[in-house]
Amino acid sequence: MKEKLKSLFSQIKSKPKIILIIISIIFIVLGIVCISKAFDLKNNYYMSSSYSTLNKHVYVGGDAYNYIINANYFTGYIALGSACFICSTLLIATNLLLKNSNERN
């Protein structure tokens, strides 16, 4: 009975490591998506004078206002992407600490 409990406990202890890795991979993907969206906003601005259907990342009538709005979006997406990368790094570090503490025991 005691052996079964130890076996069950060791299986339960290994699950958080897998979950931490999966969540950190999700954060890495989200970080890449946010940063790529930020650079898409910055690099692909286009305002057509003839056809409004060709406009890309245009919100108001003036170029300067659109540049300001896109700069704010760029900053926000970069901040989100960076936060995702930081969270991913923290989860990977936590996983390594858990792995190291289990090897000592």
C-alpha positions in Angstrom: 0.0 0.0 0.0 2.8 2.4 0.9 4.6 1.6 -2.4 1.4 2.4 -4.4 1.1 5.8 -2.6 4.7 6.7 -3.3 4.2 5.7 -7.0 1.0 7.8 -7.2 2.7 10.8 -5.5 5.6 10.6 -7.9 3.3 10.7 -10.9 1.4 13.7 -9.5 4.7 15.5 -8.9 5.8 15.1 -12.6 2.6 16.6 -14.0 3.3 20.2 -13.0 6.5 20.1 -15.0 4.7 19.1 -18.2 2.0 21.7 -17.6 4.7 24.5 -17.0 6.4 23.6 -20.2 3.1 23.6 -22.2 2.1 27.0 -20.7 5.6 28.5 -21.4 5.4 27.3 -25.1 1.9 29.0 -25.3 3.4 32.2 -23.9 6.3 32.1 -26.4 3.8 31.7 -29.3 1.7 34.6 -28.0 4.8 36.7 -27.6 5.8 36.0 -31.2 2.3 36.8 -32.5 2.1 40.1 -30.5 5.5 41.3 -31.7 4.8 40.3 -35.3 1.4 42.2 -35.1 3.3 45.3 -33.8 5.7 45.3 -36.6 2.9 44.7 -39.1 1.2 47.9 -37.8 4.4 49.9 -38.0 5.7 48.7 -41.4 2.5 48.2 -43.4 0.7 51.6 -43.0 -0.8 52.8 -46.2 -3.3 55.6 -46.9 -4.7 55.8 -50.4 -5.8 59.2 -51.7 -8.1 57.7 -54.3 -9.6 54.4 -53.0 -10.5 54.0 -49.3 -10.6 50.2 -49.7 -6.8 50.2 -50.2 -6.2 51.8 -46.8 -4.4 49.7 -44.3 -4.2 50.6 -40.6 -5.9 53.9 -41.2 -8.3 55.2 -38.5 -8.8 59.0 -39.2 -8.2 61.4 -42.0 -4.8 62.7 -41.3 -1.5 61.0 -41.7 0.0 62.4 -38.5 -2.9 61.2 -36.4 -2.7 57.7 -37.9 1.0 57.6 -37.2 0.4 58.5 -33.6 -2.4 55.9 -33.2 -0.2 53.2 -34.9 2.7 54.1 -32.6 0.5 53.6 -29.6 -0.7 50.3 -30.9 2.9 49.3 -31.7 4.0 50.1 -28.1 1.1 48.2 -26.6 1.8 45.1 -28.7 5.5 45.2 -28.0 4.7 45.4 -24.2 2.4 42.5 -24.5 4.9 40.4 -26.4 7.6 41.2 -24.0 5.4 40.3 -21.0 4.7 37.0 -22.6 8.4 36.3 -23.1 9.1 37.2 -19.5 6.3 34.9 -18.2 7.6 32.1 -20.4 11.1 32.6 -19.0 9.8 32.6 -15.4 7.9 29.4 -16.0 10.9 27.7 -17.5 13.0 28.8 -14.6 10.4 27.4 -12.2 10.4 24.1 -14.0 14.2 23.9 -13.8 14.0 24.6 -10.1 11.4 21.9 -9.5 13.4 19.5 -11.5 16.6 20.3 -9.5 14.8 20.0 -6.2 13.4 16.6 -7.2 16.8 15.3 -8.2 18.2 16.2 -4.8 15.4 14.3 -3.0 
